[in-house]
Every structure is written in structure tokens, then in C-alpha cells.
Amino acid sequence: MISYFRKGRFIMYFDYSASTPINKKALEAYNKSILEHSANPQSDHSPAKKSLHQINEDIQGFKNSLNFNTHHITFTQNATHANQMIINHILKIPKTMHVICGPFEHPSVVQVLSKLQRQGLKIDVCEIDEEGLIDIDHFKTLIKPETSLICISMVDSELGINQNIEKLKLLTPNIPFLCDITQAIGKVPIHLNKVDYLTFSAHKFYGPKGLGGIFHLNGLNDRQGTMPTELIHASYVALEETLKSDRNKVVSYKDTLIHAFSKMHHVKINSPDTTVPHVLNISIDTSKTQNLITYFSDQGIYVSRGVACSNSHFSQNIFTLTQSIKHAETSVRISLSHLTTPQEIETFIQVIKEL
């Protein structure tokens, strides 16, 4: 848990979707690996081969743990780098190409697509139903002969809506599909063996910052520079430990929050029933403060407005789902963890009630 006392005050962290603390065993694995596998794995001598062997073991471990044995892995700095690498790799002649994307994509996807749109790329955004799920009938109408890429994240980071990516891929077997699984990996079951490109960041599942990656079926040059043996090893250990964590605790915490908030007239629950257990988005109607994030921080409670990579004070995702400017301006994302405690949940509920 990240709770601790400071000047007699209880400090609580509810921003695990932005970043997680590194798992203790993963940190130990990192420290051990950096000492034992310091050689460049691309060299030809014995220490290098030892480093390469560790990397290959960890790669196979990633594949086995996530049932991605038909995929290759290319490591990157983070999911942002991975997303942009795939998009630029596929959309080389933007003016002749067409992309279908979801309405809740990460800024790393939106920004590069917007840049390519100015170069002639045609983009269609999928409509959604009242639960925030991609409208399948509308999705089918968007498919064109020139459709070159589909970009739809599995779980968005603001609302936590879990899209049916497997079904969408079955409808488009011959079109490259990019799915960001950053908010899903290690937290919910993933069955995406047929999806072409899957991206992630290790620091979202209690691994170290500085490592992301792409699981890919084909069509991507797998040659990489010097691979960071210690980051890869620590990330694999973090994934294994996260997969063993008690998810039922997180489900219970979210249920407790929803039950409490549903009785508060000044709280609107934005996250629909299709969301993952660890994310809950609410809007708070209060005249006490204009900056809710700062207010909570002053109370020792750390939440966020939404995507950490966005500087906006207005949530486009919340507006897309709720069609309410007010809800979009007063939204708060609560992201939970197996490290969260019952005391944190009860204290947070009380603070919201007093607002």
C-alpha cells in the first residue's frame, strides 16, 4: 500500500492507472540482474550470451503468462513510443490510407493520427452505445477497401470501459489491428491471440519505468538496439507477481465506492457497468472548490482528472460518453489496486460525502 502518515495526516494514493509503485520482488530482480547481466546481449562472448539467455527466458515468460505464444515482442521505451512506432510503420503514405479508431484513444494515438490527417489520412471514429462500447453495426459500415489500420484500445484509462476487441478483430481479419492493452495487462483476462499489434508499458503493472513493448504477429522488423536486460527481467517478474495478486479485493473496493456514491446527490458515476474493476470515474457537483484535484491533494488524497499524458482540464472522453460539459469539467478518476486498503476506501468516501 502507498498509504502513510505525514504530519498526522493519512496519505492515500488512488492514481494507479497513471503509474504503479515497482513491485518489491521486481526491484530485487532488477538489482540482481543489473549486477549479473551487465554485458551487452548482442556481443559474442560468454557474459553476453548469459544476458541474452536471460532475455530469451523472460520473453518466453511474457508470452506464456499472457497466452501470446504466436506473437513476437519488440521492446520500446513505453506504450506511447510503441503506439506511434506502429502507426508510423503502417501509415507510410497517409493520403492513400484510411483508419478506423475508437473515441477513447490515448493521446499518443490521437496526436500522431491528427498529424497524419493533415497529410491526407482519412479517419473515421466509431460510435458507441450507452455503455461506451463500440457500436458493432456502425463499425461494420466504416470498413473500406482502403482501410489500412484499426486503432482501438482494450481498456481506456479514464472510464475503464473494456471493449470487445476479439469480436471487432474477427470482423476485420485482413486489416492490421493496433490495440493498446496498457490498462488491461495484469488486471483483467486478455484473449487477443489474433490481434496484430498489442502495446503496453511496464510501469502500469508494478514494473519499472522505461520499458514498454509491442506484441506483434508479423510485419514488424524485430531487430532492436541494445536491449535493457535488467528492465526486461524486472518487468517480467512484476507481471508474474501482478497476475498472482488478489483481484477480488479490487472488485470489493469498487463495489463499496459505487454503493456509497450512488446515495450522494452531488456525485454522478460516469463509469458504466462495462468497466474494469480497478477504474471508477465520477463527477462531483460542489461549490466548495473549483479545482477538485488540488483540493483532494490538500487532503492527502491523490487522484487525477484523467489521462496523465494530457494537460487538458476538460475530459473529452467523459463528454463523449455523457454529453455533459459539466460532468466533463468536474470528473475525477479513481484507480484502485490490490495495495489499496479498506481504511483508504472509507476515508475517501467520508471526504467525498463532506464535499
C-alpha positions in Angstrom: 0.0 0.0 0.0 1.1 3.6 -0.6 -0.8 4.9 2.5 1.4 6.6 5.1 1.2 9.3 7.8 2.7 12.8 7.2 2.3 15.4 9.9 -0.6 13.5 11.5 -2.4 13.1 8.2 -3.2 9.9 6.3 -1.8 10.0 2.7 -3.7 7.9 0.1 -2.9 7.1 -3.5 -5.7 6.5 -5.9 -3.8 7.1 -9.2 -2.6 3.6 -10.1 -3.8 4.0 -13.7 -1.2 6.7 -14.1 1.6 4.7 -12.6 2.2 2.0 -10.1 5.0 1.5 -7.5 7.5 -1.0 -8.5 6.9 -4.5 -7.0 9.4 -5.4 -4.3 10.4 -8.6 -6.0 10.7 -6.9 -9.3 13.0 -4.3 -7.7 15.1 -7.1 -6.3 15.2 -8.8 -9.7 16.3 -5.5 -11.3 19.1 -5.0 -8.8 20.3 -8.6 -9.2 20.1 -8.5 -13.0 22.0 -5.3 -13.3 24.9 -6.8 -11.4 24.8 -10.3 -13.0 23.9 -9.4 -16.6 25.8 -6.2 -17.3 27.2 -7.5 -20.6 25.7 -6.4 -24.0 23.4 -9.3 -25.1 24.4 -8.7 -28.7 28.1 -9.4 -28.1 29.6 -12.8 -28.8 31.3 -13.6 -25.6 30.1 -15.8 -22.7 28.8 -13.0 -20.4 26.8 -11.6 -23.3 25.3 -15.0 -24.0 24.3 -15.2 -20.4 22.5 -11.9 -20.7 20.8 -12.9 -23.9 19.7 -16.2 -22.3 18.0 -14.2 -19.5 16.2 -12.0 -22.0 15.0 -15.0 -24.1 13.7 -16.7 -20.9 11.8 -13.5 -19.9 10.4 -13.1 -23.4 9.1 -16.7 -23.3 7.7 -16.0 -19.8 5.8 -12.9 -21.1 4.3 -15.0 -23.9 3.3 -17.9 -21.7 1.8 -15.7 -19.0 -0.4 -13.8 -21.4 -1.0 -16.7 -23.9 0.7 -14.7 -26.7 2.9 -17.6 -27.9 2.3 -16.8 -31.6 3.4 -13.2 -31.1 6.9 -11.7 -31.3 8.0 -9.0 -28.8 9.7 -5.7 -29.7 10.7 -3.7 -26.6 10.3 0.1 -26.6 10.6 2.9 -24.0 6.9 2.9 -23.2 3.4 2.4 -24.7 3.4 5.9 -26.2 6.6 5.0 -28.2 5.1 1.6 -29.1 1.8 3.1 -30.4 3.5 5.8 -32.5 6.0 3.3 -33.9 3.3 1.0 -35.2 1.2 3.8 -36.7 4.1 5.4 -38.5 5.3 1.9 -39.6 1.9 1.1 -41.3 0.7 4.5 -42.5 3.6 5.4 -44.7 1.5 7.0 -47.5 -1.2 8.8 -45.4 -3.1 10.4 -48.3 -4.0 7.0 -49.8 -5.0 5.4 -46.5 -7.9 5.2 -44.1 -8.0 4.5 -40.3 -10.8 3.4 -38.0 -10.3 4.4 -34.4 -12.2 4.3 -31.1 -13.4 7.5 -29.4 -11.4 6.9 -26.2 -7.9 6.5 -27.6 -4.8 7.6 -25.7 -3.2 10.9 -26.6 -0.2 9.0 -28.1 -2.5 7.6 -30.7 -4.7 10.7 -31.2 -1.7 13.0 -31.7 0.1 11.0 -34.4 -3.1 10.3 -36.2 -4.0 14.0 -36.2 -0.6 14.8 -37.6 -1.1 12.3 -40.4 -4.6 13.6 -41.0 -3.1 16.9 -42.0 -1.1 14.9 -44.6 -4.3 13.5 -46.1 -5.0 10.5 -43.9 -8.8 9.8 -43.7 -10.0 8.9 -40.2 -13.4 7.6 -39.0 -14.2 7.4 -35.3 -16.5 4.6 -34.1 -19.8 5.4 -32.5 -20.6 3.9 -29.1 -23.7 2.6 -27.3 -24.9 3.9 -23.9 -22.4 1.7 -22.1 -19.5 3.1 -24.0 -18.9 0.0 -26.1 -18.1 0.2 -29.8 -21.4 0.1 -31.9 -20.8 -3.1 -34.0 -23.2 -2.1 -36.7 -21.6 1.3 -37.1 -18.2 -0.3 -37.0 -19.1 -2.5 -40.0 -20.1 0.5 -42.1 -16.7 2.2 -41.6 -14.7 -0.7 -43.2 -13.5 0.3 -46.7 -11.2 -1.2 -49.3 -8.5 1.4 -48.4 -8.8 0.8 -44.6 -5.2 0.3 -43.6 -5.3 0.2 -39.8 -7.7 -0.1 -36.9 -6.8 1.6 -33.6 -9.0 0.7 -30.6 -7.6 0.3 -27.1 -8.9 -2.6 -25.0 -9.4 -0.5 -21.8 -9.4 3.3 -21.8 -7.7 4.9 -18.8 -10.4 7.4 -17.8 -13.6 5.4 -17.7 -12.2 1.9 -17.7 -14.5 0.6 -20.4 -13.5 -2.9 -21.5 -14.0 -3.2 -25.3 -14.8 -6.4 -27.1 -11.6 -6.4 -29.2 -11.8 -10.0 -30.1 -15.2 -9.6 -31.8 -14.0 -6.5 -33.7 -10.9 -8.3 -34.9 -13.0 -11.2 -36.2 -14.9 -8.8 -38.4 -11.7 -7.4 -39.9 -9.3 -10.4 -40.2 -7.3 -8.9 -43.0 -6.8 -5.4 -41.7 -3.9 -4.6 -39.3 -5.3 -4.0 -35.8 -3.5 -2.0 -33.1 -4.8 -2.5 -29.6 -3.3 -0.7 -26.6 -3.6 -3.1 -23.6 -1.7 -0.9 -21.2 -4.7 -0.6 -18.8 -5.6 -4.2 -19.1 -2.4 -6.2 -18.8 -2.1 -7.9 -15.4 -5.5 -6.7 -14.3 -8.1 -8.5 -16.5 -8.1 -11.6 -18.7 -6.8 -10.9 -22.2 -7.7 -13.2 -25.1 -6.3 -11.5 -28.2 -4.2 -14.1 -30.0 -5.4 -12.9 -33.4 -4.8 -9.1 -32.9 -1.8 -7.9 -34.9 -0.2 -5.4 -32.5 -0.6 -5.1 -28.8 1.2 -2.4 -26.8 2.0 -1.9 -23.2 4.0 -0.1 -20.5 5.6 -2.0 -17.6 5.1 0.8 -15.0 1.3 0.2 -15.3 1.6 -3.3 -13.8 4.1 -2.6 -11.0 7.2 -2.9 -13.2 9.9 -0.3 -13.7 9.5 2.9 -15.8 11.4 3.0 -19.0 10.2 -0.2 -20.6 7.2 -0.7 -23.0 6.7 -3.1 -25.8 4.8 -4.5 -28.7 3.5 -8.0 -29.1 3.1 -8.4 -32.9 2.2 -11.3 -35.2 4.2 -10.1 -38.3 5.1 -7.2 -40.5 7.4 -5.5 -38.0 11.2 -5.5 -38.1 12.1 -7.3 -34.9 15.7 -6.0 -34.8 16.4 -3.8 -31.8 19.3 -1.9 -30.3 20.9 -3.0 -27.1 18.1 -4.5 -25.0 17.9 -3.4 -21.3 18.3 -6.9 -19.7 17.5 -5.7 -16.2 14.4 -3.7 -17.2 13.0 -6.7 -19.2 13.7 -9.1 -16.3 12.2 -6.8 -13.7 9.1 -6.2 -15.9 8.5 -9.9 -16.3 8.8 -10.6 -12.6 6.4 -7.7 -12.0 3.9 -9.2 -14.4 4.1 -12.6 -12.7 3.6 -11.0 -9.3 0.7 -8.9 -10.5 -1.1 -11.9 -12.0 -1.0 -13.6 -8.6 -2.5 -10.6 -6.8 -6.0 -10.7 -5.3 -8.3 -9.2 -7.9 -11.4 -9.9 -5.7 -10.2 -7.2 -3.3 -10.3 -4.6 -6.0 -13.8 -5.7 -7.1 -15.0 -5.4 -3.5 -13.5 -1.9 -3.1 -15.1 -0.6 -6.3 -18.5 -2.1 -5.2 -18.2 -0.3 -1.9 -17.4 3.0 -3.6 -20.3 2.7 -6.1 -22.7 1.8 -3.3 -21.7 4.8 -1.3 -21.6 7.3 -4.2 -25.0 6.2 -5.5 -26.5 7.6 -2.4 -24.8 11.0 -2.7 -26.8 13.6 -4.7 -23.7 15.6 -5.6 -21.9 12.6 -7.2 -22.5 11.3 -10.7 -21.0 7.9 -11.5 -19.6 8.1 -15.1 -18.1 4.7 -15.5 -20.8 2.2 -16.9 -21.1 -1.4 -16.0 -18.8 -2.5 -18.8 -15.7 -1.1 -16.9 -12.8 -3.0 -15.3 -12.7 -3.3 -11.5 -9.7 -1.0 -11.0 -11.1 2.2 -12.6 -14.0 4.3 -11.4 -14.8 7.7 -12.9 -17.2 10.2 -11.1 -18.2 13.8 -11.4 -18.6 15.9 -8.3 -21.0 18.9 -8.1 -19.7 21.2 -5.4 -19.3 24.9 -4.9 -16.6 24.4 -2.3 -13.7 24.2 -4.8 -13.1 24.8 -8.5 -10.0 22.5 -8.6 -11.0 19.1 -7.2 -7.6 17.5 -7.8 -5.8 20.2 -5.8 -8.5 20.0 -3.1 -8.1 16.2 -2.7 -4.3 16.6 -2.8 -4.5 19.1 0.1 -6.5 16.4 2.0 -3.7 13.9 1.3 -5.7 12.0 -1.3 -4.1 11.6 -4.7 -6.5 11.1 -7.7 -6.4 12.5 -11.2 -8.7 14.2 -13.7 -7.9 11.5 -16.3 -5.1 10.6 -18.7 -1.8 11.6 -17.1 -0.3 12.3 -20.6 -2.9 15.0 -21.2 -2.8 18.6 -19.9 -6.4 19.3 -20.6 -8.7 20.5 -17.7 -11.7 19.1 -19.7 -12.3 15.4 -20.3 -13.2 14.8 -23.9 -13.8 11.1 -23.0 -16.3 11.9 -20.3 -18.1 14.4 -22.6 -18.2 11.7 -25.4 -20.0 9.3 -23.1 -22.2 11.6 -21.0 -22.7 14.5 -23.5 -22.4 16.8 -20.4 -19.9 19.7 -20.2 -20.5 19.9 -16.5 -19.6 16.3 -15.9 -16.6 16.6 -18.2 -15.3 19.6 -16.2 -15.8 18.0 -12.8 -14.7 14.5 -13.4 -12.3 12.6 -11.2 -10.7 9.3 -11.9 -10.2 6.9 -9.0 -7.9 4.0 -9.8 -7.6 1.1 -7.4 -5.1 -1.6 -6.6 -4.6 -4.8 -4.6 -2.4 -2.5 -2.5 -5.4 -0.3 -1.6 -6.8 -0.8 1.9 -10.3 -0.7 3.4 -9.2 2.3 5.6 -8.3 4.2 2.5 -11.7 3.5 0.9 -13.7 4.5 4.0 -11.7 7.7 4.4 -12.1 8.6 0.8 -15.9 8.1 1.0 -16.1 10.3 4.0 -14.2 13.1 2.3 -16.5 12.9 -0.8 -19.5 12.9 1.5 -18.3 16.1 3.2 -18.0 17.9 -0.1 
